[in-house]
Amino acid sequence: GHAKQQQKVLGIVSTTGVYGNHDGNVVTEESALLCEPGSNADIYRKFEEEWIENTMEHTSDCNNTTGPRQLYIFRCAGIYGPSRSALHTVYKQGYNSSLANQTNQNATKTNRIHSYDLAGAVVSAFFKQRYNQTSRKNTSSYRIYNLADDKPESRSVVLSYAQELLATIGYDTLPKTKDKDSSENSEPSRSSQTRLSRRQREHKLVSNERMKKELLNDTLLFPTYREGLDAIFKDPSTPWRQA
C-alpha cells in the first residue's frame, strides 16, 4: 500500500503591529487589524492573508499539494533576549531616568516577550499538531496566537529598571556624551524613528490568554520584563559581565 502522506504544517512569524491603534484597549486574536496602509505591519497583514487563503484552498482541495494543510500564525510583540534588551540599550547609550520620567509621564504601554518564551510557544504548537494528528483530532486549518508576556509597560519604565540593575554593579548609566565630529552618527536610524513614531500613535494591550492556555500550560518562563531582565542581567556572556 501507499505510505500515508504526511500532513504539511507551516508556522509564520508575524507581529502584533498588525492590530494598529486600539486606543489602549485589549486586543485578542479576533480583534480588527487596523494597521496603517503601506506600513511595515501592513506588509505582515497581507502576508498573513495570502497564507491563510493558500491554506484554506489546500484544505478544501485534496489534489492541491502546493500549500500547507495546517497553518500557525505567531503574532509577536517586541522581542528581547540575552543579546538584545533594555539592558543592552542602557549599557551602550546610557539613560537619564529623571529626564525621561518628566517627558514620558503619559507614555503608552508597549508589549514584549522574551525570546525563550517565544521559542517555547512555537515549538509547543508543532508538538500539539503532532498530537492532534496521532489522536486524529479535528482542528481548524489555521490558528493565530499572540505571543506576549503578562505585563505591558512603557518603554521608559523598562529602561529605568534596566538602569537600576546596571547601577547595582557600579556602571555609570548617564547618557554618553558625543563630540561634534560624531554628531552625524548620533542621529537615530530611520527604523528607530519609525518605531518611536508608531509607539506614539498606537496604543493597545495584547492578550496572551490563548498562547498560555493552549501552548504554555499557563506558565511563562519570564512573565514580565522584570524576570526577563533579571535573568539577562546575570548572564555571564553579556558585555557588562565581561567588562
MIGU-500787 format. One record per residue: residue number from 0; residue in three letters; x, y, z of N, C-alpha, C in turn. Coordinates in Angstrom, 1 decimal, m for minus. Example, Ala and Ser with C-alpha at 12.3 -4.5 7.8 and 13.67 -1.06 7.14 Angstrom:
BEGIN
(atom 0; ala; (13.2; m5.7; 7.8); (12.3; m4.5; 7.8); (13.2; m3.3; 7.8))
(atom 1; ser; (12.8; m2.2; 7.1); (13.7; m1.1; 7.1); (12.9; 0.0; 7.9))
This chain:
BEGIN
(atom 0; gly; (0.8; m1.2; 0.0); (0.0; 0.0; 0.0); (0.9; 1.2; 0.0))
(atom 1; his; (0.2; 2.4; m0.3); (1.0; 3.6; m0.3); (1.2; 4.1; 1.1))
(atom 2; ala; (2.3; 4.7; 1.3); (2.6; 5.3; 2.7); (1.7; 6.5; 2.9))
(atom 3; lys; (1.2; 6.6; 4.1); (0.3; 7.7; 4.4); (1.0; 9.1; 4.2))
(atom 4; gln; (0.4; 10.0; 3.4); (1.1; 11.3; 3.2); (1.1; 12.1; 4.5))
(atom 5; gln; (2.3; 12.6; 4.8); (2.5; 13.4; 6.0); (1.8; 14.8; 5.8))
(atom 6; gln; (1.1; 15.2; 6.8); (0.4; 16.5; 6.7); (1.3; 17.6; 6.8))
(atom 7; lys; (1.2; 18.5; 5.8); (2.1; 19.7; 5.8); (1.7; 20.7; 6.8))
(atom 8; val; (2.6; 21.2; 7.6); (2.4; 22.2; 8.7); (3.3; 23.3; 8.5))
(atom 9; leu; (2.8; 24.5; 8.6); (3.6; 25.7; 8.4); (3.4; 26.7; 9.5))
(atom 10; gly; (4.4; 27.3; 10.1); (4.3; 28.4; 11.1); (5.0; 29.6; 10.5))
(atom 11; ile; (4.3; 30.7; 10.6); (4.9; 32.0; 10.2); (4.9; 33.0; 11.3))
(atom 12; val; (5.9; 33.8; 11.4); (6.1; 34.8; 12.5); (5.6; 36.1; 11.9))
(atom 13; ser; (4.6; 36.7; 12.6); (4.1; 38.0; 12.2); (4.3; 38.9; 13.4))
(atom 14; thr; (3.6; 40.0; 13.5); (3.8; 41.0; 14.5); (2.4; 41.4; 15.1))
(atom 15; thr; (2.4; 41.8; 16.3); (1.2; 42.4; 16.9); (1.0; 43.8; 16.4))
(atom 16; gly; (1.9; 44.3; 15.6); (1.7; 45.6; 15.0); (0.6; 45.6; 14.0))
(atom 17; val; (0.1; 44.4; 13.5); (m1.0; 44.3; 12.6); (m2.3; 44.9; 13.2))
(atom 18; tyr; (m2.4; 44.9; 14.5); (m3.6; 45.4; 15.2); (m3.7; 46.9; 15.0))
(atom 19; gly; (m2.6; 47.6; 14.9); (m2.6; 49.0; 14.8); (m3.1; 49.7; 16.1))
(atom 20; asn; (m3.7; 50.8; 16.1); (m4.1; 51.5; 17.3); (m5.5; 51.1; 17.7))
(atom 21; his; (m5.6; 50.7; 19.0); (m6.9; 50.3; 19.6); (m7.2; 51.2; 20.9))
(atom 22; asp; (m6.6; 52.3; 20.9); (m6.8; 53.3; 22.0); (m6.7; 52.7; 23.4))
(atom 23; gly; (m5.7; 51.9; 23.6); (m5.4; 51.3; 24.9); (m6.3; 50.1; 25.3))
(atom 24; asn; (m7.1; 49.7; 24.4); (m8.0; 48.5; 24.7); (m7.2; 47.2; 24.5))
(atom 25; val; (m7.7; 46.1; 25.1); (m7.1; 44.8; 25.0); (m7.5; 44.3; 23.6))
(atom 26; val; (m6.4; 43.7; 22.9); (m6.7; 43.0; 21.6); (m6.4; 41.5; 21.8))
(atom 27; thr; (m7.3; 40.8; 21.2); (m7.2; 39.3; 21.1); (m6.9; 38.9; 19.7))
(atom 28; glu; (m6.8; 37.6; 19.4); (m6.5; 37.1; 18.1); (m7.7; 37.4; 17.1))
(atom 29; glu; (m8.9; 37.8; 17.7); (m10.1; 38.0; 16.9); (m10.2; 39.5; 16.6))
(atom 30; ser; (m9.4; 40.4; 17.2); (m9.6; 41.8; 17.1); (m9.3; 42.3; 15.6))
(atom 31; ala; (m9.9; 43.5; 15.3); (m9.7; 44.0; 14.0); (m8.2; 44.4; 13.7))
(atom 32; leu; (m7.8; 44.3; 12.5); (m6.4; 44.6; 12.1); (m6.5; 46.0; 11.5))
(atom 33; leu; (m6.0; 47.0; 12.3); (m6.1; 48.4; 12.0); (m4.8; 49.1; 11.7))
(atom 34; cys; (m3.8; 48.3; 11.3); (m2.5; 48.9; 10.9); (m2.6; 49.8; 9.8))
(atom 35; glu; (m1.8; 50.8; 9.7); (m1.8; 51.8; 8.7); (m1.5; 51.3; 7.3))
(atom 36; pro; (m2.2; 51.6; 6.3); (m1.9; 51.1; 4.9); (m0.5; 51.6; 4.5))
(atom 37; gly; (0.2; 50.6; 3.9); (1.6; 50.9; 3.5); (2.7; 50.8; 4.5))
(atom 38; ser; (2.3; 50.5; 5.8); (3.2; 50.4; 6.9); (3.9; 49.0; 6.8))
(atom 39; asn; (5.0; 48.8; 7.6); (5.6; 47.5; 7.7); (4.6; 46.5; 8.2))
(atom 40; ala; (3.8; 46.9; 9.2); (2.8; 46.0; 9.7); (1.8; 45.6; 8.7))
(atom 41; asp; (1.5; 46.5; 7.8); (0.5; 46.2; 6.7); (1.1; 45.1; 5.8))
(atom 42; ile; (2.4; 45.1; 5.6); (3.0; 44.0; 4.8); (2.8; 42.7; 5.5))
(atom 43; tyr; (3.0; 42.6; 6.8); (2.7; 41.4; 7.5); (1.3; 41.0; 7.4))
(atom 44; arg; (0.4; 42.0; 7.5); (m1.1; 41.6; 7.4); (m1.4; 41.0; 6.1))
(atom 45; lys; (m0.8; 41.5; 5.0); (m1.1; 40.9; 3.7); (m0.4; 39.6; 3.6))
(atom 46; phe; (0.7; 39.4; 4.2); (1.4; 38.1; 4.2); (0.6; 37.1; 4.9))
(atom 47; glu; (0.0; 37.4; 6.0); (m0.9; 36.5; 6.7); (m2.1; 36.1; 5.8))
(atom 48; glu; (m2.7; 37.1; 5.2); (m3.9; 36.8; 4.4); (m3.6; 35.9; 3.3))
(atom 49; glu; (m2.4; 36.1; 2.6); (m2.1; 35.2; 1.5); (m1.9; 33.8; 1.9))
(atom 50; trp; (m1.2; 33.6; 3.1); (m1.0; 32.2; 3.6); (m2.3; 31.6; 4.1))
(atom 51; ile; (m3.2; 32.4; 4.7); (m4.5; 31.8; 5.1); (m5.3; 31.4; 3.9))
(atom 52; glu; (m5.3; 32.2; 2.9); (m6.0; 31.8; 1.6); (m5.4; 30.6; 1.0))
(atom 53; asn; (m4.1; 30.5; 1.0); (m3.4; 29.3; 0.4); (m3.8; 28.1; 1.2))
(atom 54; thr; (m3.8; 28.2; 2.5); (m4.1; 27.1; 3.4); (m5.5; 26.6; 3.2))
(atom 55; met; (m6.4; 27.5; 3.2); (m7.9; 27.2; 3.0); (m8.1; 26.5; 1.7))
(atom 56; glu; (m7.4; 26.9; 0.6); (m7.6; 26.3; m0.7); (m7.0; 24.9; m0.7))
(atom 57; his; (m5.9; 24.7; 0.0); (m5.3; 23.4; 0.1); (m6.1; 22.4; 0.9))
(atom 58; thr; (m6.7; 22.9; 2.0); (m7.6; 22.1; 2.8); (m8.8; 21.6; 2.1))
(atom 59; ser; (m9.4; 22.5; 1.3); (m10.6; 22.1; 0.5); (m10.3; 21.3; m0.7))
(atom 60; asp; (m9.1; 21.3; m1.2); (m8.7; 20.6; m2.4); (m7.6; 19.6; m2.1))
(atom 61; cys; (m8.0; 18.3; m2.1); (m7.1; 17.2; m1.7); (m6.0; 17.1; m2.8))
(atom 62; asn; (m6.2; 17.5; m4.0); (m5.2; 17.4; m5.1); (m4.2; 18.6; m5.1))
(atom 63; asn; (m4.5; 19.6; m4.2); (m3.6; 20.7; m4.1); (m2.4; 20.3; m3.2))
(atom 64; thr; (m1.2; 20.3; m3.8); (0.0; 19.9; m3.0); (0.9; 21.1; m2.8))
(atom 65; thr; (0.5; 22.3; m3.1); (1.4; 23.4; m3.0); (1.4; 24.1; m1.7))
(atom 66; gly; (0.4; 23.9; m0.9); (0.3; 24.7; 0.4); (0.2; 23.8; 1.6))
(atom 67; pro; (0.3; 24.4; 2.8); (0.1; 23.6; 4.0); (m1.3; 23.2; 4.3))
(atom 68; arg; (m1.5; 22.1; 5.0); (m2.9; 21.8; 5.5); (m3.1; 22.4; 6.9))
(atom 69; gln; (m2.1; 22.8; 7.6); (m2.2; 23.4; 8.9); (m1.3; 24.6; 8.9))
(atom 70; leu; (m1.8; 25.7; 9.3); (m1.0; 27.0; 9.4); (m1.1; 27.6; 10.8))
(atom 71; tyr; (0.0; 27.9; 11.3); (0.1; 28.7; 12.6); (0.7; 30.0; 12.3))
(atom 72; ile; (0.0; 31.1; 12.8); (0.4; 32.4; 12.7); (0.8; 32.9; 14.1))
(atom 73; phe; (2.0; 33.3; 14.3); (2.5; 33.8; 15.6); (2.7; 35.3; 15.5))
(atom 74; arg; (1.8; 36.0; 16.1); (1.9; 37.5; 16.2); (2.7; 37.9; 17.4))
(atom 75; cys; (4.0; 38.3; 17.1); (4.9; 38.5; 18.2); (4.9; 40.0; 18.6))
(atom 76; ala; (4.9; 40.2; 20.0); (5.2; 41.5; 20.5); (6.7; 41.8; 20.4))
(atom 77; gly; (7.1; 42.9; 20.9); (8.5; 43.3; 20.9); (9.4; 42.2; 21.5))
(atom 78; ile; (10.4; 41.7; 20.7); (11.2; 40.6; 21.2); (12.5; 41.1; 21.8))
(atom 79; tyr; (12.8; 40.5; 23.0); (14.0; 40.8; 23.7); (14.6; 39.5; 24.2))
(atom 80; gly; (15.9; 39.5; 24.5); (16.6; 38.3; 25.0); (18.0; 38.6; 25.4))
(atom 81; pro; (18.8; 37.5; 25.5); (20.2; 37.7; 26.0); (21.1; 38.5; 25.2))
(atom 82; ser; (20.8; 38.8; 23.9); (21.7; 39.6; 23.1); (21.0; 40.9; 22.7))
(atom 83; arg; (19.8; 41.2; 23.1); (19.1; 42.4; 22.7); (18.0; 42.7; 23.8))
(atom 84; ser; (18.2; 43.8; 24.5); (17.3; 44.1; 25.6); (17.5; 45.6; 26.0))
(atom 85; ala; (16.6; 46.0; 26.9); (16.8; 47.3; 27.5); (18.1; 47.5; 28.2))
(atom 86; leu; (18.6; 46.4; 28.8); (19.9; 46.4; 29.4); (21.0; 46.8; 28.4))
(atom 87; his; (21.0; 46.2; 27.3); (21.9; 46.5; 26.2); (21.9; 47.9; 25.8))
(atom 88; thr; (20.6; 48.4; 25.7); (20.4; 49.8; 25.3); (21.0; 50.8; 26.3))
(atom 89; val; (20.7; 50.6; 27.5); (21.3; 51.4; 28.6); (22.8; 51.3; 28.7))
(atom 90; tyr; (23.3; 50.1; 28.5); (24.8; 49.9; 28.6); (25.5; 50.6; 27.5))
(atom 91; lys; (24.9; 50.6; 26.3); (25.6; 51.3; 25.2); (25.3; 52.8; 25.1))
(atom 92; gln; (24.1; 53.2; 25.5); (23.8; 54.6; 25.2); (23.6; 55.4; 26.5))
(atom 93; gly; (23.5; 54.7; 27.6); (23.1; 55.4; 28.9); (21.7; 55.8; 28.9))
(atom 94; tyr; (21.2; 56.3; 30.1); (19.8; 56.7; 30.2); (19.6; 57.6; 31.4))
(atom 95; asn; (18.9; 58.7; 31.2); (18.6; 59.6; 32.2); (17.1; 59.4; 32.6))
(atom 96; ser; (16.9; 58.6; 33.7); (15.6; 58.3; 34.1); (14.8; 59.5; 34.6))
(atom 97; ser; (15.4; 60.4; 35.3); (14.7; 61.6; 35.8); (14.1; 62.4; 34.7))
(atom 98; leu; (15.0; 62.6; 33.6); (14.5; 63.4; 32.5); (13.5; 62.7; 31.7))
(atom 99; ala; (13.6; 61.4; 31.5); (12.7; 60.6; 30.8); (11.3; 60.5; 31.5))
(atom 100; asn; (11.3; 60.5; 32.8); (10.1; 60.5; 33.6); (9.3; 61.8; 33.4))
(atom 101; gln; (10.1; 62.9; 33.3); (9.4; 64.2; 33.1); (8.7; 64.3; 31.7))
(atom 102; thr; (9.4; 63.7; 30.7); (8.9; 63.8; 29.3); (8.0; 62.7; 28.9))
(atom 103; asn; (7.9; 61.6; 29.7); (7.2; 60.4; 29.3); (6.1; 60.0; 30.3))
(atom 104; gln; (5.5; 61.1; 31.0); (4.5; 60.7; 32.0); (3.3; 60.1; 31.4))
(atom 105; asn; (3.0; 60.4; 30.2); (1.8; 59.8; 29.5); (2.2; 58.8; 28.5))
(atom 106; ala; (3.4; 58.2; 28.6); (3.9; 57.3; 27.6); (3.0; 56.1; 27.5))
(atom 107; thr; (2.7; 55.6; 26.3); (1.9; 54.4; 26.2); (2.6; 53.2; 26.6))
(atom 108; lys; (1.9; 52.2; 27.0); (2.4; 50.9; 27.4); (2.6; 50.1; 26.1))
(atom 109; thr; (3.7; 49.4; 26.0); (4.0; 48.5; 24.9); (4.1; 47.1; 25.4))
(atom 110; asn; (4.0; 46.2; 24.4); (4.0; 44.7; 24.7); (5.3; 44.1; 24.3))
(atom 111; arg; (5.8; 43.1; 25.0); (7.0; 42.4; 24.7); (7.0; 41.0; 25.1))
(atom 112; ile; (8.0; 40.2; 24.6); (8.1; 38.8; 25.0); (9.6; 38.4; 25.0))
(atom 113; his; (10.0; 37.6; 25.9); (11.3; 37.1; 25.9); (11.5; 36.0; 24.8))
(atom 114; ser; (12.6; 36.0; 24.2); (12.8; 35.1; 23.1); (12.7; 33.6; 23.5))
(atom 115; tyr; (13.0; 33.3; 24.7); (12.8; 31.9; 25.2); (11.4; 31.5; 25.3))
(atom 116; asp; (10.5; 32.4; 25.7); (9.1; 32.1; 25.8); (8.5; 32.0; 24.4))
(atom 117; leu; (9.0; 32.9; 23.5); (8.5; 32.8; 22.1); (8.9; 31.5; 21.5))
(atom 118; ala; (10.1; 31.1; 21.7); (10.5; 29.8; 21.1); (9.7; 28.6; 21.7))
(atom 119; gly; (9.5; 28.7; 23.0); (8.7; 27.6; 23.7); (7.3; 27.5; 23.1))
(atom 120; ala; (6.7; 28.7; 22.8); (5.3; 28.6; 22.3); (5.3; 28.1; 20.9))
(atom 121; val; (6.3; 28.4; 20.1); (6.3; 28.0; 18.7); (6.6; 26.4; 18.7))
(atom 122; val; (7.5; 26.0; 19.4); (7.8; 24.5; 19.5); (6.6; 23.8; 20.0))
(atom 123; ser; (5.9; 24.3; 21.0); (4.8; 23.6; 21.6); (3.6; 23.5; 20.6))
(atom 124; ala; (3.5; 24.5; 19.7); (2.4; 24.4; 18.7); (2.6; 23.3; 17.7))
(atom 125; phe; (3.9; 23.0; 17.4); (4.2; 21.9; 16.4); (4.1; 20.6; 17.1))
(atom 126; phe; (4.4; 20.5; 18.4); (4.2; 19.2; 19.1); (2.7; 19.0; 19.3))
(atom 127; lys; (1.9; 20.1; 19.5); (0.5; 19.9; 19.6); (m0.1; 19.4; 18.3))
(atom 128; gln; (0.4; 19.9; 17.2); (m0.1; 19.5; 15.9); (0.2; 18.0; 15.7))
(atom 129; arg; (1.4; 17.5; 16.1); (1.7; 16.1; 16.0); (0.7; 15.2; 16.9))
(atom 130; tyr; (0.4; 15.7; 18.1); (m0.5; 15.0; 18.9); (m1.9; 14.9; 18.3))
(atom 131; asn; (m2.3; 16.1; 17.7); (m3.7; 16.1; 17.1); (m3.7; 15.1; 15.9))
(atom 132; gln; (m2.6; 15.0; 15.2); (m2.6; 14.1; 14.0); (m2.7; 12.6; 14.5))
(atom 133; thr; (m1.9; 12.3; 15.6); (m1.8; 11.0; 16.1); (m3.2; 10.6; 16.7))
(atom 134; ser; (m3.8; 11.5; 17.4); (m5.1; 11.2; 18.0); (m6.3; 11.4; 17.1))
(atom 135; arg; (m6.0; 11.9; 15.9); (m7.0; 12.1; 14.8); (m8.0; 13.2; 15.3))
(atom 136; lys; (m7.5; 14.1; 16.0); (m8.4; 15.2; 16.4); (m8.6; 16.2; 15.3))
(atom 137; asn; (m9.8; 16.6; 15.1); (m10.1; 17.6; 14.0); (m9.7; 19.0; 14.5))
(atom 138; thr; (m8.9; 19.7; 13.8); (m8.5; 21.0; 14.1); (m8.8; 21.9; 12.9))
(atom 139; ser; (m9.0; 23.2; 13.1); (m9.2; 24.1; 12.0); (m7.9; 24.3; 11.2))
(atom 140; ser; (m8.0; 24.7; 10.0); (m6.9; 24.7; 9.1); (m5.8; 25.8; 9.5))
(atom 141; tyr; (m6.2; 26.8; 10.2); (m5.2; 27.7; 10.7); (m5.6; 28.2; 12.1))
(atom 142; arg; (m4.5; 28.6; 12.8); (m4.7; 29.1; 14.2); (m3.7; 30.3; 14.4))
(atom 143; ile; (m4.2; 31.3; 15.0); (m3.4; 32.5; 15.3); (m3.1; 32.6; 16.8))
(atom 144; tyr; (m1.9; 33.0; 17.1); (m1.5; 33.1; 18.5); (m0.8; 34.5; 18.7))
(atom 145; asn; (m1.3; 35.2; 19.7); (m0.5; 36.4; 20.2); (0.6; 35.9; 21.1))
(atom 146; leu; (1.8; 36.3; 20.8); (3.0; 35.9; 21.7); (3.4; 37.2; 22.4))
(atom 147; ala; (3.0; 37.3; 23.7); (3.4; 38.5; 24.5); (3.4; 38.0; 26.0))
(atom 148; asp; (4.1; 38.8; 26.8); (4.1; 38.4; 28.3); (2.9; 39.0; 29.0))
(atom 149; asp; (2.9; 38.9; 30.3); (1.7; 39.2; 31.1); (1.6; 40.7; 31.4))
(atom 150; lys; (2.7; 41.5; 31.2); (2.7; 42.9; 31.7); (3.1; 43.9; 30.7))
(atom 151; pro; (2.2; 44.5; 29.9); (2.6; 45.6; 29.0); (3.1; 46.7; 29.9))
(atom 152; glu; (4.1; 47.4; 29.5); (4.7; 48.5; 30.2); (5.3; 49.5; 29.3))
(atom 153; ser; (5.4; 50.8; 29.8); (6.0; 51.8; 28.9); (7.5; 51.6; 28.8))
(atom 154; arg; (8.1; 52.0; 27.7); (9.5; 51.8; 27.4); (10.3; 52.5; 28.5))
(atom 155; ser; (9.9; 53.7; 28.9); (10.7; 54.4; 29.9); (10.8; 53.7; 31.3))
(atom 156; val; (9.7; 53.0; 31.7); (9.7; 52.2; 32.9); (10.7; 51.1; 32.8))
(atom 157; val; (10.7; 50.4; 31.6); (11.5; 49.2; 31.4); (13.0; 49.7; 31.4))
(atom 158; leu; (13.3; 50.8; 30.7); (14.7; 51.3; 30.7); (15.1; 51.8; 32.0))
(atom 159; ser; (14.2; 52.3; 32.8); (14.6; 52.7; 34.2); (15.0; 51.5; 35.0))
(atom 160; tyr; (14.2; 50.4; 34.9); (14.5; 49.2; 35.6); (15.9; 48.7; 35.2))
(atom 161; ala; (16.2; 48.7; 33.9); (17.5; 48.3; 33.4); (18.6; 49.1; 34.0))
(atom 162; gln; (18.3; 50.4; 34.1); (19.3; 51.3; 34.6); (19.6; 51.0; 36.1))
(atom 163; glu; (18.5; 50.7; 36.9); (18.7; 50.3; 38.3); (19.6; 49.0; 38.4))
(atom 164; leu; (19.3; 48.1; 37.6); (20.1; 46.8; 37.6); (21.6; 47.1; 37.4))
(atom 165; leu; (21.9; 47.9; 36.3); (23.3; 48.2; 36.0); (24.0; 49.0; 37.1))
(atom 166; ala; (23.2; 49.9; 37.7); (23.7; 50.7; 38.8); (24.2; 49.9; 40.0))
(atom 167; thr; (23.6; 48.7; 40.2); (24.0; 47.8; 41.3); (25.4; 47.3; 41.2))
(atom 168; ile; (25.9; 47.3; 40.0); (27.3; 46.8; 39.8); (28.3; 48.0; 39.5))
(atom 169; gly; (27.7; 49.2; 39.8); (28.6; 50.4; 39.7); (28.7; 50.9; 38.3))
(atom 170; tyr; (27.9; 50.5; 37.4); (28.0; 51.0; 36.0); (27.4; 52.4; 35.8))
(atom 171; asp; (28.1; 53.3; 35.3); (27.7; 54.7; 35.0); (26.6; 54.7; 33.9))
(atom 172; thr; (25.4; 54.9; 34.2); (24.3; 54.8; 33.2); (23.9; 56.2; 32.7))
(atom 173; leu; (24.6; 57.2; 33.0); (24.2; 58.5; 32.4); (24.4; 58.5; 30.9))
(atom 174; pro; (23.6; 59.3; 30.2); (23.8; 59.3; 28.7); (25.2; 59.6; 28.3))
(atom 175; lys; (25.7; 58.9; 27.3); (27.0; 59.1; 26.8); (27.1; 60.4; 26.1))
(atom 176; thr; (28.1; 61.2; 26.3); (28.3; 62.5; 25.6); (29.0; 62.2; 24.3))
(atom 177; lys; (28.6; 62.9; 23.3); (29.2; 62.8; 21.9); (29.9; 64.1; 21.5))
(atom 178; asp; (31.0; 64.0; 20.9); (31.7; 65.2; 20.4); (31.1; 65.6; 19.1))
(atom 179; lys; (31.4; 66.8; 18.7); (30.8; 67.4; 17.5); (31.0; 66.5; 16.2))
(atom 180; asp; (32.2; 65.9; 16.2); (32.6; 65.1; 15.0); (31.7; 63.9; 14.8))
(atom 181; ser; (31.1; 63.5; 15.9); (30.3; 62.2; 15.9); (28.8; 62.5; 15.9))
(atom 182; ser; (28.5; 63.9; 15.8); (27.1; 64.2; 15.8); (26.2; 63.6; 14.7))
(atom 183; glu; (26.9; 63.5; 13.5); (26.1; 62.9; 12.4); (25.8; 61.5; 12.7))
(atom 184; asn; (26.7; 60.8; 13.3); (26.5; 59.4; 13.6); (25.5; 59.1; 14.7))
(atom 185; ser; (25.2; 60.2; 15.5); (24.4; 60.1; 16.7); (22.9; 60.2; 16.3))
(atom 186; glu; (22.6; 60.6; 15.1); (21.2; 60.7; 14.7); (20.5; 59.3; 14.7))
(atom 187; pro; (19.3; 59.3; 15.2); (18.6; 58.0; 15.3); (18.4; 57.4; 13.9))
(atom 188; ser; (18.4; 56.1; 13.7); (18.2; 55.5; 12.4); (16.8; 55.7; 12.0))
(atom 189; arg; (16.6; 55.5; 10.7); (15.2; 55.6; 10.2); (14.3; 54.6; 10.8))
(atom 190; ser; (14.8; 53.3; 11.1); (14.0; 52.3; 11.7); (13.6; 52.6; 13.1))
(atom 191; ser; (14.5; 53.2; 13.9); (14.2; 53.6; 15.2); (13.3; 54.7; 15.3))
(atom 192; gln; (13.4; 55.7; 14.3); (12.4; 56.8; 14.3); (11.0; 56.3; 13.9))
(atom 193; thr; (11.0; 55.3; 13.0); (9.7; 54.7; 12.7); (9.0; 54.0; 13.9))
(atom 194; arg; (9.8; 53.3; 14.7); (9.3; 52.6; 15.9); (8.8; 53.6; 16.9))
(atom 195; leu; (9.6; 54.7; 17.1); (9.2; 55.7; 18.0); (7.9; 56.4; 17.6))
(atom 196; ser; (7.8; 56.7; 16.3); (6.6; 57.3; 15.8); (5.4; 56.4; 16.0))
(atom 197; arg; (5.6; 55.1; 15.7); (4.5; 54.1; 15.9); (4.0; 54.0; 17.3))
(atom 198; arg; (5.0; 54.0; 18.2); (4.7; 53.9; 19.7); (3.8; 55.1; 20.1))
(atom 199; gln; (4.1; 56.3; 19.5); (3.4; 57.5; 19.9); (1.9; 57.4; 19.4))
(atom 200; arg; (1.7; 56.8; 18.2); (0.4; 56.8; 17.6); (m0.5; 55.6; 18.0))
(atom 201; glu; (0.2; 54.5; 18.3); (m0.6; 53.2; 18.5); (m0.5; 52.8; 20.0))
(atom 202; his; (m1.7; 52.5; 20.5); (m1.8; 52.0; 21.9); (m2.7; 50.9; 22.0))
(atom 203; lys; (m2.2; 49.7; 22.5); (m3.0; 48.5; 22.6); (m2.4; 47.7; 23.7))
(atom 204; leu; (m3.2; 46.8; 24.3); (m2.8; 45.9; 25.3); (m3.0; 44.5; 24.7))
(atom 205; val; (m2.0; 43.7; 24.5); (m2.1; 42.4; 23.8); (m2.4; 41.3; 24.8))
(atom 206; ser; (m3.5; 40.6; 24.5); (m3.9; 39.5; 25.3); (m3.1; 38.2; 24.9))
(atom 207; asn; (m2.6; 37.5; 25.9); (m1.8; 36.3; 25.7); (m2.5; 35.1; 26.2))
(atom 208; glu; (m3.8; 35.2; 26.5); (m4.5; 34.1; 27.1); (m4.5; 32.8; 26.3))
(atom 209; arg; (m4.7; 32.9; 25.0); (m4.8; 31.7; 24.1); (m3.4; 31.1; 24.1))
(atom 210; met; (m2.3; 31.8; 24.0); (m1.0; 31.2; 24.0); (m0.7; 30.5; 25.3))
(atom 211; lys; (m1.0; 31.1; 26.4); (m0.8; 30.5; 27.7); (m1.6; 29.2; 27.9))
(atom 212; lys; (m2.9; 29.3; 27.5); (m3.8; 28.2; 27.8); (m3.4; 27.0; 26.8))
(atom 213; glu; (m3.2; 27.3; 25.6); (m3.1; 26.2; 24.6); (m1.7; 25.7; 24.4))
(atom 214; leu; (m0.7; 26.6; 24.6); (0.7; 26.3; 24.3); (1.7; 26.2; 25.4))
(atom 215; leu; (1.4; 26.9; 26.5); (2.4; 27.0; 27.6); (1.9; 26.6; 28.9))
(atom 216; asn; (0.8; 25.9; 28.9); (0.2; 25.4; 30.2); (0.2; 26.5; 31.3))
(atom 217; asp; (m0.2; 27.7; 30.9); (m0.4; 28.8; 31.7); (0.9; 29.2; 32.5))
(atom 218; thr; (2.1; 28.9; 31.9); (3.3; 29.2; 32.6); (4.3; 29.8; 31.6))
(atom 219; leu; (4.7; 31.0; 31.9); (5.8; 31.7; 31.2); (7.1; 31.6; 32.0))
(atom 220; leu; (8.2; 31.4; 31.3); (9.5; 31.5; 32.0); (9.7; 32.9; 32.5))
(atom 221; phe; (9.3; 33.9; 31.7); (9.5; 35.3; 32.1); (8.2; 36.0; 32.0))
(atom 222; pro; (7.4; 36.0; 33.0); (6.0; 36.6; 32.9); (6.0; 38.1; 32.7))
(atom 223; thr; (7.0; 38.8; 33.1); (7.1; 40.2; 32.9); (8.5; 40.6; 32.5))
(atom 224; tyr; (8.7; 41.8; 32.2); (10.1; 42.3; 31.8); (11.0; 42.2; 33.0))
(atom 225; arg; (10.5; 42.3; 34.2); (11.4; 42.2; 35.4); (12.1; 40.9; 35.5))
(atom 226; glu; (11.4; 39.8; 35.4); (12.0; 38.5; 35.4); (13.0; 38.3; 34.3))
(atom 227; gly; (12.6; 38.8; 33.1); (13.4; 38.6; 31.9); (14.7; 39.4; 32.0))
(atom 228; leu; (14.6; 40.7; 32.5); (15.8; 41.5; 32.6); (16.7; 41.0; 33.8))
(atom 229; asp; (16.1; 40.5; 34.8); (16.9; 39.9; 35.9); (17.8; 38.8; 35.4))
(atom 230; ala; (17.2; 37.9; 34.6); (18.0; 36.8; 34.1); (19.1; 37.2; 33.1))
(atom 231; ile; (18.7; 38.2; 32.3); (19.7; 38.7; 31.3); (20.9; 39.4; 32.0))
(atom 232; phe; (20.5; 40.1; 33.1); (21.5; 40.9; 33.9); (22.5; 39.9; 34.5))
(atom 233; lys; (22.1; 38.7; 34.9); (23.0; 37.8; 35.5); (23.8; 36.9; 34.5))
(atom 234; asp; (23.5; 37.0; 33.2); (24.1; 36.2; 32.2); (25.6; 36.5; 32.1))
(atom 235; pro; (26.5; 35.5; 32.3); (27.9; 35.8; 32.2); (28.4; 36.2; 30.9))
(atom 236; ser; (27.6; 35.9; 29.8); (28.1; 36.2; 28.5); (27.8; 37.7; 28.0))
(atom 237; thr; (27.1; 38.4; 28.9); (26.7; 39.8; 28.5); (27.9; 40.7; 28.6))
(atom 238; pro; (27.9; 41.9; 27.9); (29.1; 42.8; 27.9); (29.4; 43.4; 29.3))
(atom 239; trp; (28.4; 43.6; 30.1); (28.7; 44.3; 31.4); (29.3; 43.3; 32.4))
(atom 240; arg; (29.1; 41.9; 32.1); (29.7; 40.9; 33.0); (31.2; 40.6; 32.5))
(atom 241; gln; (31.5; 41.0; 31.3); (32.8; 40.7; 30.7); (33.7; 42.0; 30.7))
(atom 242; ala; (33.1; 43.1; 31.1); (33.8; 44.3; 31.1); (35.0; 44.3; 32.1))
